[in-house]
């Protein structure tokens, strides 16, 4: 298995890897594997391998899947053990500060991270 493993719940089901998640989203949207493969311009065989966790998806494929399903591409990339090019640019521009921030945030509970995100977004810093 190539896919990154994590625990994720989707509609009450535990998803063990990125491919399972993508398959469930596809099925929830009533789309065939062939149709999605055609829409994101890959072979059905490749999409099948991604969904089964046999093959990792490229950044391009993940971004196309995110667009197709109207999902956040950064989250899908992270679920597959990748970081978007845009986030890499942000971190590389200020590596020392983002390194410190990320290590400190790693220790915080989710509710604290969500509060911080809201405060930053709302300009309450």
Backbone torsions as a table, in degrees:
resi	resn	phi	psi	omega
1	UNK	NA	133.9	-178.5
2	UNK	-98.7	-29.6	-171.0
3	UNK	-66.1	150.2	174.7
4	UNK	-69.0	138.9	-179.5
5	UNK	-99.7	143.1	177.5
6	UNK	-162.9	170.2	175.4
7	UNK	-108.4	127.1	-179.3
8	UNK	-140.4	139.6	177.1
9	UNK	-105.1	133.3	175.0
10	UNK	-136.2	117.1	-178.3
11	UNK	52.8	41.3	176.8
12	UNK	79.4	0.4	179.6
13	UNK	-104.2	142.7	177.4
14	UNK	-83.9	125.4	176.5
15	UNK	-102.7	124.1	-176.4
16	UNK	-91.4	-19.2	177.5
17	UNK	-152.7	166.6	-176.8
18	UNK	-51.0	-45.5	-178.0
19	UNK	-60.7	-41.8	177.1
20	UNK	-60.3	-41.9	-180.0
21	UNK	-61.8	-48.1	-178.9
22	UNK	-62.3	-42.0	178.1
23	UNK	-61.3	-45.4	-178.8
24	UNK	-63.4	-40.9	177.9
25	UNK	-62.6	-44.5	178.6
26	UNK	-59.2	-48.6	-179.0
27	UNK	-65.1	-38.9	178.1
28	UNK	-63.1	-26.6	178.6
29	UNK	-91.0	3.0	177.2
30	UNK	66.7	30.5	-177.2
31	UNK	-107.6	143.0	176.4
32	UNK	-80.4	157.8	177.0
33	UNK	-58.6	-44.3	-179.8
34	UNK	-61.2	-41.8	-178.0
35	UNK	-64.5	-46.5	179.9
36	UNK	-64.3	-44.0	178.5
37	UNK	-57.3	-43.0	178.6
38	UNK	-63.5	-42.9	-177.4
39	UNK	-66.8	-32.2	-179.5
40	UNK	-101.7	7.3	172.3
41	UNK	61.8	49.2	170.2
42	UNK	-132.3	170.6	179.2
43	UNK	-78.3	150.2	174.4
44	UNK	-57.7	-34.1	179.2
45	UNK	-61.6	-44.6	179.4
46	UNK	-64.9	-45.0	179.5
47	UNK	-61.5	-40.6	177.8
48	UNK	-60.4	-43.9	179.4
49	UNK	-64.9	-38.1	177.3
50	UNK	-64.4	-46.7	-179.2
51	UNK	-63.8	-31.2	179.4
52	UNK	-87.0	-3.2	178.6
53	UNK	78.4	17.1	-179.3
54	UNK	-86.4	-30.0	-175.9
55	UNK	-130.8	141.4	174.3
56	UNK	-82.9	145.2	176.8
57	UNK	-85.1	142.7	175.5
58	UNK	-73.7	165.7	177.1
59	UNK	-57.7	-41.6	-179.8
60	UNK	-60.9	-44.6	179.7
61	UNK	-64.6	-42.9	-179.9
62	UNK	-63.2	-42.8	178.4
63	UNK	-62.2	-42.0	178.0
64	UNK	-65.2	-38.1	175.8
65	UNK	-64.1	-42.4	179.4
66	UNK	-60.5	-44.1	178.0
67	UNK	-63.6	-43.8	-178.8
68	UNK	-59.8	-43.5	-175.9
69	UNK	-96.4	2.2	-178.3
70	UNK	56.7	49.6	178.5
71	UNK	-113.5	162.0	179.0
72	UNK	-73.0	118.6	-176.2
73	UNK	-65.7	-33.8	179.2
74	UNK	-64.3	-37.7	178.6
75	UNK	-68.6	-44.8	178.4
76	UNK	-62.2	-41.7	178.2
77	UNK	-62.0	-45.5	179.8
78	UNK	-62.4	-38.0	178.1
79	UNK	-62.1	-24.7	179.7
80	UNK	-102.1	16.9	175.9
81	UNK	74.7	24.3	-178.1
82	UNK	-123.9	161.6	174.9
83	UNK	-122.4	135.1	-178.2
84	UNK	-63.8	154.8	177.6
85	UNK	-58.2	-38.8	-179.9
86	UNK	-62.8	-47.0	178.5
87	UNK	-64.7	-37.6	176.9
88	UNK	-59.4	-43.5	179.3
89	UNK	-60.9	-42.3	180.0
90	UNK	-62.2	-45.6	-178.7
91	UNK	-68.5	-43.2	-178.6
92	UNK	-64.1	-31.8	179.8
93	UNK	-66.2	-28.2	-178.7
94	UNK	-144.2	63.4	-171.5
95	UNK	-61.2	-40.7	-176.5
96	UNK	-64.1	-46.1	-177.9
97	UNK	-68.3	-42.5	-178.9
98	UNK	-70.6	-32.6	175.6
99	UNK	-61.4	-47.8	179.0
100	UNK	-62.5	-45.2	-179.3
101	UNK	-59.9	-49.5	-176.1
102	UNK	-63.7	-40.9	179.2
103	UNK	-66.5	-36.5	177.0
104	UNK	-70.3	-41.4	-179.1
105	UNK	-67.5	-28.7	-180.0
106	UNK	-57.0	-30.2	-176.2
107	UNK	-82.7	-11.6	-172.0
108	UNK	-90.1	148.8	175.9
109	UNK	-72.2	158.7	-177.3
110	UNK	-55.4	-42.5	-177.7
111	UNK	-61.7	-34.0	177.8
112	UNK	-69.7	-40.2	178.9
113	UNK	-65.0	-40.1	178.4
114	UNK	-65.0	-39.6	177.7
115	UNK	-63.3	-44.9	178.8
116	UNK	-60.5	-44.3	179.3
117	UNK	-59.5	-46.0	178.8
118	UNK	-61.2	-43.2	-178.8
119	UNK	-64.2	-42.1	178.3
120	UNK	-64.3	-46.8	-179.2
121	UNK	-60.6	-39.5	-177.9
122	UNK	-83.8	-0.4	178.7
123	UNK	70.5	30.7	-176.6
124	UNK	-97.7	31.6	179.4
125	UNK	-98.3	NA	NA
